[in-house]
Amino acid sequence: MCRTDQLLDQFHERLSNDCQHVERTICDKCIYKNAKSQLENSSSIEINCPEPNCTAKFNLKQIRQMIQTVNKIESVETSDRHSKGHTHERKTEFILCAHDECGSGQFHILAQNSSPIVTCILCKQQTCALHRIKWHKGLTCEEYDKQKQQKQQQQQQAIENEKKQCPKCQYINEINLNNDRTICSMCKYEYCPECKTDYKEIQRIGLNHHKTTCSRYDNNPKKKTSKSSACTIL
């Protein structure tokens, strides 16, 4: 244990209802280090509470809570180390098994040259330590990232194309949302560039013919008034 003075925020509530102690005397980081040591040197996924005279055991759910608390602290320290140029340090992290039916987890060393594959000690299935998902078989992490980025770009392009499609012939037009209408370059259909409503119907009925989600929609459009004059024969 570190046996140094710590701020109160380093002593969170008891991690188990089975704990016999009223207060915490060991800080979060030391409890984390103790749990890490126990898990690394045992095949069990339960660990003992390190508080004096406490016989409580932490289950995986409580270990996860502990990991999340300490990770918030370490993420700040990691940022500080990176800002000072220490970017290639070895780092040990607790990796949860990505297979839902399992629920186990274990510590794994993350370093520049270490394997990102974590084989679960309980179910023997593989998890990617970098992405925290089921291992992307047949793809390295770099290839997985590239493939994911390409899919996202394709999805974004599909969304953009859908916005530009003529609602009548599906031709992709260049549109300008500042204009009140778009004229399809292919079929000459006229429509609102935002909600794609027939522009001729909008002219005939009024702005309330736009879709209600359209910024041009007006439920109370001003009616056009016209003067009429009678022909007088002198």
HURAHU-V575487 format. One record per residue. N is the residue number from 1. RES is the residue in one small letter. NEAR is the number of other ideal C-beta (glycine too) atoms within 12 Angstrom. Layout:
# HURAHU-V575487
n=<N,N>
res=<RES,RES>
near=<NEAR,NEAR>
This chain:
# HURAHU-V575487
n=<1,2,3,4,5,6,7,8,9,10,11,12,13,14,15,16,17,18,19,20,21,22,23,24,25,26,27,28,29,30,31,32,33,34,35,36,37,38,39,40,41,42,43,44,45,46,47,48,49,50,51,52,53,54,55,56,57,58,59,60,61,62,63,64,65,66,67,68,69,70,71,72,73,74,75,76,77,78,79,80,81,82,83,84,85,86,87,88,89,90,91,92,93,94,95,96,97,98,99,100,101,102,103,104,105,106,107,108,109,110,111,112,113,114,115,116,117,118,119,120,121,122,123,124,125,126,127,128,129,130,131,132,133,134,135,136,137,138,139,140,141,142,143,144,145,146,147,148,149,150,151,152,153,154,155,156,157,158,159,160,161,162,163,164,165,166,167,168,169,170,171,172,173,174,175,176,177,178,179,180,181,182,183,184,185,186,187,188,189,190,191,192,193,194,195,196,197,198,199,200,201,202,203,204,205,206,207,208,209,210,211,212,213,214,215,216,217,218,219,220,221,222,223,224,225,226,227,228,229,230,231,232,233,234>
res=<m,c,r,t,d,q,l,l,d,q,f,h,e,r,l,s,n,d,c,q,h,v,e,r,t,i,c,d,k,c,i,y,k,n,a,k,s,q,l,e,n,s,s,s,i,e,i,n,c,p,e,p,n,c,t,a,k,f,n,l,k,q,i,r,q,m,i,q,t,v,n,k,i,e,s,v,e,t,s,d,r,h,s,k,g,h,t,h,e,r,k,t,e,f,i,l,c,a,h,d,e,c,g,s,g,q,f,h,i,l,a,q,n,s,s,p,i,v,t,c,i,l,c,k,q,q,t,c,a,l,h,r,i,k,w,h,k,g,l,t,c,e,e,y,d,k,q,k,q,q,k,q,q,q,q,q,q,a,i,e,n,e,k,k,q,c,p,k,c,q,y,i,n,e,i,n,l,n,n,d,r,t,i,c,s,m,c,k,y,e,y,c,p,e,c,k,t,d,y,k,e,i,q,r,i,g,l,n,h,h,k,t,t,c,s,r,y,d,n,n,p,k,k,k,t,s,k,s,s,a,c,t,i,l>
near=<19,16,9,11,9,20,12,12,14,22,22,25,18,24,36,27,14,18,26,15,21,11,15,28,22,30,28,32,29,26,40,38,25,28,40,28,18,25,30,19,13,17,12,20,29,21,33,27,32,32,27,15,13,25,15,22,24,33,24,26,20,30,35,24,24,39,34,22,27,31,23,20,25,24,17,13,18,20,14,15,17,15,11,11,9,14,15,13,19,15,25,26,29,36,35,31,32,27,24,13,12,24,19,32,35,34,29,31,21,26,17,13,9,19,19,29,25,37,23,26,24,21,21,15,23,25,35,32,33,26,25,22,26,24,28,25,14,8,19,18,22,15,16,22,19,15,18,19,14,14,14,14,14,14,14,14,15,15,13,16,18,16,21,25,26,28,27,20,15,16,21,20,29,18,28,14,18,11,17,23,28,34,23,26,17,15,17,17,25,25,36,33,30,26,27,31,32,23,29,16,21,28,19,14,17,19,27,20,24,29,21,14,12,22,16,28,21,18,13,9,17,10,11,10,6,6,6,6,6,6,6,5,4,3>
